[in-house]
Amino acid sequence: MPRGADRDFFVRHPPDLAIEVVSPSDRLRAVRAKCLAYLDAGVHLVWLVEPKHQRVTVYLPDRSTRALGLGDTLDGGAVLPGFSLPVTEIFD
């Protein structure tokens, strides 16, 4: 990031990965809508982490989703090649 006044700008390129963690005060429907908005903005991969349900939902650019539970492994797909993490480790 540039220093000084040049820092006051909007990023023109969306991130490759966005991660949302549902807090107890969040409405799940609103957070899910936010995940879809990230995809609409050009984000390539979104992970929605739900501590209450110990689940991670993966959102892909085609708007498909994949729900992962404690027995599953989260991977980075084409965005983070080689990354994998057992979902259970997120909630330990």
N, C-alpha and C positions, 0 to 999 in steps of 0.2 A: 504494500500500500504506500502511496506517496505520502510524504510528510507535509504538514502545514495546511494551507488553504485548499490545496489540491485534493485533500481527503474528502471534501464535501461534495460527493457525487454519488450517483446511483450506479450500481453495478449493472452493466448492460447484458451480461451473460448469466443465465441462471446456474446454480450449482449443479453438479452431476448427481449429488445425493442430498436428500433432506430427511431429517429424522424428527419425528414428533413423539413426545412422551405425554400420554394422557395423565393429567393430574386429577385428584379427587373432585375438584371444582369444575372440571371441563365437562361439556356435553359431548358425548361421543359422536353424535350426528354432526356437530359443528367441526370437530377435529377431522372427521372423515371428509367433510366438504373441503377443508383446508388442504388435505392431502391431494384431492382431485385438482384443486386450484394450482398446486405446485406443478402437477403434471401438465396442466394447461399452459403454464408459464414456461415449460420447456425442461423441467427437471427430469432426469432420466430414471431415477430410482427413489422411491420414498418408503421409509420404514415407519410404521405406526406401532409404537410400543405401548402395550396396555398392561401395566403392573397389576391391576386388580384381577385380571383374567389370566395373567402370565402367558400372554400371547403377543406375537409380533405379526402384523399384517404387512405384506410386501405389495406395493403398488408399482405397476409397470406402465410404460408410456402408452400402451394400447388400452389403459384403464382396467386391465385385468388385475385381480388380486390373488394373493396366496396367503392363507392364514397358517402360521407356524406355532405349534405348541411346544411343551417342554421336551418332547421326544424328538424334535426336529432340529435341523441345523440351518442357520441363517447364512446365506452366502452373498457375495457382492456382485454376482453376475458379470456382465461385461463392464460395469462401472468400476468395480474393485476386483479384478481377476485374482484368483488365489485366496481371497479372504473367505474364511468360514469360521463360524462360532456357534457352538451348541446353544440353543435358546435357553436352556437351563442355567447357563453361566450368566446370563443377563439378570436373572432374578435371584441369584444366590446372595 
